[in-house]
Each structure stands twice: as C-alpha cells, then as structure tokens.
Amino acid sequence: MPNSVLDAIKEGKWDFEPKEFDDIDYDSTVALPGTDEKLGVLSARLQLGLPLWHPKDRRSYDDSQAIPE
C-alpha cells in the first residue's frame, strides 16, 4: 500500500486515495510562504504521507492569526 500520491504513481496505482487526516494529526507552521523553512515543512509532510497544507498554516507576511503571541 503506497504512503503517498507520489508512491502510488511510481507503483502505477492510479485509483489511490490517500488516508484522511484531521488538523490535529499534524502541526501547522508559521513559516512564511516561499521560504526555505516552509519548503522544508512541505517536504517533511510529503515524505510522511501527510497533506501538504494545514488549514492553520501561515499564508502571508501579514497573517497575524497564524502568528503565535
């Protein structure tokens, strides 16, 4: 069973549906979009078979709701 969409494609399994995750199953990030830090988070999520995007990820420079106090 593939762990991610990329693994499924490599194995030729075109009907693969990834496991569903709740927001509490993985952490959000305050890393700015496009930064090496954000790309590292996305890479780690991909390798773990997690969704790339978390609803509470920081989306812009002025994203005060996602910045911890």
N, C-alpha and C positions, 0 to 999 in steps of 0.2 A: 504494500500500500504506500503510495507516494506521500511525502510530508508536505509538499507544496505544489502549486501550479507548475512551477518550473520542472520539478521532478517528474510530474505527470507527463508533461510534454516530452521530456527526454525518453520516457518509457512508452510513448505513443498512446497514452490513455487520454483520449480527447473528451471523455464524458466525466472527468474527475470533478468532484465538488469538494472544496476544502472544508475542513471542520469549522464550525461556527464558534466564535469566541465572544464572551461578554467583555465589556470595557474593564471589568475588574480582573480579568485574566492576564492582562499585561499593562505595563506602565505607559503613561503619556510622557511627552517630553516638552520642555520649554526651549529647546534648541531652535534657533532661527532657521526658517526655510532656506535651503541652498547652502548652508554652512557644512563644513566637514563633520561637525558634531551631529547634525541632523542626518546627513548621509550615512554616518556610522550607525545611528539608531535604526534607520530604514534597512540597512544591510543586515544588522543583527536580527531584526524581525523576520526578514526574508529567510535567513538561514534557519531560524527556529520554526518556520512554517506559520508565523503569526500574520495577521493582517498588517499591511504597510501603514495604514492610517488609523490613528486613535482619535475619537471624537474630541478629546480634550488637548490634542497636540496644539502647540503654538502655531498660528497661521500667518502672522505678520509681525513686523517690528513693533507696532503699537497694538499688541494683543494683551492688554492688561488683565483680562480674565484668566489667562493661562499662565501668568507670571506669579510664582509664589510670593507671598508677603514676607 
